[in-house]
Amino acid sequence: MTKILIIRLSSFGDIVLTTPVIRCLKNQFQGGVEVHYLVKKKFFEVIKANPYISKFHIVENEISKFIPQLKNENFDYVIDLH
């Protein structure tokens, strides 16, 4: 199974605009795909109901604290949608 991390940390509107990308990724991979999403806590409400996201990584302030955790996930792809 393919494992993808999508990063979008800011802007309500821009986070909403990433939703078609998530859906397309979920539908493109033949063997299945696990889509993770890295987002700031204050924007989590915008994206939390998306059925195409397998797991959320929620940042409050410093993303550097999450780097070891993210490395342990062994993502096949990391997509920064900034």
N, C-alpha and C positions, 0 to 999 in steps of 0.2 A: 504494500500500500504506500502511496506517495504521501508525504507529509509536507505541508506548506504553511509558512508563517506570513501573514499579511500585517504590515505595520502602517498604522494611521493614528497619529497621536493627537491631532487637533482639528478643530472646526466642525461644528455640527453638520453643516451643509456638505462639506467635503467627505465626511464619514458616510453620510447617506449616499453620496455619489459613488462610493466604492461597492455598494451592494450588488450591482450587476456583474462586477468583476468576480465577486465571491461565487455567485450562482454559476457563472460560466466556467470557472475553475472546477467547481464541484461536478459539473456535467461533462467536462472534457476528458478526464482521466479514466481510462478503461478499467484498470484494476482497483479502482476506488481511490479516494483521496480524503485525507484528514486535514481540514482547514483550521488553523489557529489564527487568532486575531489579537494583536497587541494594541491596546488603547489606553488612554488616560482615564482615570476613574470618573472624572466629571463628564466624560462623553460616553461612558458605558451604556447609559440608558437608551441612547440612540440606536445601538446595534445589538443589544442583548437578546432580542426576540428573533434574530435572523436564524432560520432553520438550517442554513447551509454551513454554519460555523460549529465546529466540533468542540473547540475549547477556547476560552478567553484568557489572556494574560493582561492583568489590569495594573497599571502603573500609577502611583500617586505623584511622585516628584522625580526621583532619579532613576533613569532607565539602567544606569550602570549596575545597580543592585540586582537586576533581572538577568544580566548577561550569563552568569553561570547556569541558571535555571534553563534559559533558552538554549544554551549549548547542549545541555543534557537531553533535550528533545530530539536532537539529530535530524533537523529539517532537511529535506531534499532541496527545497527552494525557499528563499526569503524574498518577499516582494514588498518594497517600500513605496507606498502610494502617496508620498509627499511631493 
